[in-house]
């Protein structure tokens, strides 16, 4: 019986759905990414140059990451953004990629398989933090760029809490607390209720020494958007979750565009930018997306 032919790096990348094999092979071997994963792929010697240097036996970390990339809408984009994150925030990225599975129940010993395979009987169908990150990176260049600029937002994807099913009142309160406004006030004003923003909304703000209220609000907005996107792109059935995703986006947009009159009055007395609330949409509904109906651009 013939033994299976050893696979080259190019073969691994083809199986995962990469389009630009030369660039992806270079990115896969990027020193920053290799260091983050502490990867030790076993590579055989091969004559000549090029991306392939003989058969490659992926170590568990590499194999798990490649499986996650294969499930992304755009593996090439996801890998590129991972390399950028590895250079910008290696410790944060390492913690996210190597985090244990989020499942709360043990897997069935007969059907559970390895740690990166589908759960066994009784285990919640909850994707790992690595899967949430990789699928978001492969679905949106804009959200990937935001994570590279503000790596503290990776903490949002480490949290398995869903981005849908949140009462609109809670979404509004989250944005108001991010700018130290009292959500229970009939006329909330930024800066009048300090120290109230929740951890989820304030993670990015904590990364800076004194971010402006405008920046804090934008980051709280994008943190909530990241949660919604992660829920969308990791859903087993995108069409089933679409109504909840659309509702969550609508609630977030309504909260962000509220801009109560006290905020406008306060802004006129300061040098704040013309649009103190995040007015640009980071996700637009569109049909024909590679993974689901909303297009995360």
N, C-alpha and C positions, 0 to 999 in steps of 0.2 A: 504494500500500500504506500503510495507516494505521500510524503509529508507536504503540508501546506506551504506554498511559496511565501517566503518572508515579504512583508509589505514595506515599501519605502515611505518616506514622509509624504511624497506627492500622492501616493495611494491613500494614505490616511486622510489627507485633505480632500481628495476627490470624494471619498465616501461620506465625508461630513458636509459636502455641498458647497465648498469654496469655489469661487469663480476665477480669481486671480491667483493662480497657484504659486507663481514665482514670488510675488509680494507676500502672500500668506506664509510661505515657507520661511521667508526672512523674518517676518513678525513673530512667528512661532518660536524662533530661536533667539528672539531679542533678549539680551542679557538681563534687563530689568524684569521682564516677565518670568524668565527662568529662575531668577533669584527669589521672586515673590512666592513661586510655587515650590521652591527647592526641588525642582524637577531633575530627575536623573534618568532620562530616556537612554536606553542602551542602543548605541548606533554602531553598526558594522562598517568596516572600511569599504570604500568604493573607489574605483578609478575615475579620473576626470573630475570636472567641477560641476557647477549647477546646484540647485537646491537639494537634490538627493545625494546622500553620502552613504548609500547602502541601506540594508534593512534597518528599520527603527522599531524597537519594542518599547511602547509607551509605558511609563510607570503609572501607578494608580492615579496620581494627581493629574497627569497629562491626559490620561484616558477619560477621566471624569470631566475635565474641562472641554475636551473635544466633543464629548457627547452633548454637553450643554450648548456648545457652539452650533452643533448640527441641528438643534431644535430652534435656533434663532431664525428670524425672518431673513436676516442678511448676515451670515457668518463672517464675511469679509469685514464689514463695518464693525461688528461686535469685537472681533479680534484687534482691529486697529485701535478702538477705544480702550480696550483692556491694556494694551501696551502703553498708551498715553497715561492711563491711571496708574500703571505700575511705576512709571517715572515720577508722577506727581504725588502719589500717596501710597507708597509700597506697604506700609504697615496696616493701613486701613483696608487696602485691597486684600492683603494676605488673610486678615481676620475674616473677611467676608467669604472669600473663596474656599477657605478651609473650615468654615463653620459647620458644625454637625447638622444633620437633617433636622428639620423643624417638627417632625412628627412626634406626637405625644404618646403614642402607644407602640409597644414592641411589634415587630413584624412577624407574620406567620412563618415558622421555620421552613415550611415546605414551599411556600409561594413568594416569600419576601425577597429572596435573592440577596445580592450585595447591597451596600449602602447607597449606591447610586441608581438602583433599579426600582421599578414600581413597587409600591408598598404591598404588604400582604393583607390578609383579611382583617378588617377592623381598624386599619390605620387610616387616619385622615389623609385625603388627597391634597396635601399641601406641598408646594414646591420648595426646594431648598433655597437659601439665600443666593447661592451661586446662580441658580436658574433664573431667579428674579432679575438679578443684575445683568446677566448675559442677554436675556431676551429683551430687556429694556434697551440695552446698548445696540442690539441688532435691529430694533424697531424705530429708533429715533436718534438722528445725529444731533439734534438740538439738546435733548436731554443728556446725551452722552457728553456733549461739550460742557453742559452745566455741571455735571459731576466732576469733570476734570478741573473746572475753575473753582468749584467748591466741594472738595472731597468729603467734607463733613456730612454732606447729604447722603453718603453711602450708608449712614446709620438708618436712614429711612427704609432702605431695601433690606437691611439686616432684620428689621422688625416684620414678622409675618402677618401683622394686622392687615386686613383687607382695606382697599380704598373705596369700596362701594358699601352701600347700606348705612351710611353715616347720616344722621338727621341734619337737614340744612341749618338748623339753629346751631348745631355743634361746629359745623364748618365755618359759619360766620364768626362764632366766638373764637375759634382758633386763629383766624386772621386778625381779629381785633386785639387779642392778647399778644400777638406777635409785635404789635406796635404800642404795647402798654396802654391799651384802651380798655375800658370796662364794658364787656358785652352786655351787662345787665342795666347799663345806663340808658335812659331814653335818648340821650344825645352823646354818644361816645366820642371822645377826643383823644388823639394819640398823645402819649406821654403823661397822661393824668392818672394812670393806674399802674405804676411800675412793678416789675417782678411777677407778672401774672402769666407770661406766655408759657405754654406747655413745652415739655421736652421735645416732642415731635416737631413742633413748629419752630422752636428756637435753636435747634441743633446747628443750623448754618450760621445763625447770628452769633452763637457762642464762639465761632471760629475767628471772628474779628474782635478787635479790642473795643471799638465803638462804632458799629455800623449805623448808618442813618436809618430812620424809620422807613424810608422808601425801600432801602435794600432789605430790611428785615421783613417787610411785607411781601416783597417779591420772592424772597426765599421761602417764606412760609407757604406762599401760593405754589411755588414749584415743588416743595416737599409734598404737599397734598396731591399735586398733579403726578408726581412720581409714584405715589401709592396707587392712584387710579390706573396709571399705565401698567404697573407691575401686575395688578389684578387682572387687567385686560389680556395682556400678552401671555400670561401663564394659565389662562383658563382652559380646561380640557375641551370645552365647547364654546368657542368665541361667540357664536350666534346666541347661545343661551344667556350669556352674561352681558350682551350688548345693551339691553334696556337699562340695566343697573349702571353700566358704565356711562351711558348717555345722561342718565339722571344725575350721577355724581359730577360729571363735567358741567352740567347746567347749574347745579347748586354752587359749585366752585365759582363759576363765572358770575352768578348773581351776587355772591358774597364779595367778590373782588371789585365788581363794578358799582357797588352800592354807593360808595363815596358820600357819606352823610354830610349835610350842610356844615356841622361844626368842624369837620375835617377841612372843608374848603375855606372856611373862615380862618382857621389856624394857618393854613398854607399861604394865604395871601399876606400874612404878616412875616413870613419866612422867605428864605431863598430856595425853597424846595423846587424840584423840577415841575414842569407843567402837569405831568400825570403822576400823582403820588401813589395812586393805586395801579396795580399791574393791568394795563389795558390791552395788551397784545395777547392773542390766543396762542397757546403753545400746542394745541391739538385741534385739528379741524375735522369735522365729520366728512368722510368720503367713502364711496363704495370702491370695492376692488382692492383693498389693502391686502398685502401678502399674508397677513395673519388674522386680521379682524377688520371690521368696518371703519372704526376711527383710525385716522392716519396720524401717527405720532411723529411729527416732523421736527 
